[in-house]
Amino acid sequence: MAKTEKTNAARILDREAIRYELREYDVDESDLSAPHVAEAIGMPPGQVFKTLVVRGDRTGVLLACIPANTELDLKALAAASGNKKVELAAVKEVLGLTGYIRGGVSPVGTRKPYPLYLDETAILWDVISVSAGVRGCQMLLAPDDLARVVHAQLRAIAK
């Protein structure tokens, strides 16, 4: 496996002085599932978070970060985000909205900063794993640091 160059997400964490670890794995194009990624990097599925691109009827695009072994509760996300309903963005829209391909969407460094809804179970872990922005590389970082950097990105565009 070739060493992954530093991704935009990792450069943002560097700039914000956030501690993280990059963990690379061999990509299986026939199985891009988050549970498979968890197995590949040697972490429990509940500690590996997948980032889903969602569109709300009132707020527009947002990101949901949920454990690898769970399904997104659309009704709960709609309520939490102030929407009447939310739906997953079509796979063909993901690259245009985020700058990342399916299986490599990071909550950090999207083309445009979007609100992030991080599953509450993230606080059960000292470190969680999220995509580094490419297939085959995960970032391990503290959930509070993830929330802080995404919030900082949103604040930067609000100025």
Secondary structure as UniProt FT lines:
FT   HELIX           8..15
FT   TURN            16..17
FT   STRAND          21..24
FT   TURN            29..30
FT   HELIX           34..41
FT   HELIX           45..47
FT   STRAND          48..56
FT   TURN            57..59
FT   STRAND          60..67
FT   TURN            68..69
FT   HELIX           74..81
FT   STRAND          86..88
FT   HELIX           91..98
FT   TURN            102..103
FT   STRAND          116..118
FT   HELIX           120..124
FT   STRAND          128..134
FT   TURN            135..136
FT   STRAND          137..141
FT   HELIX           143..158
//
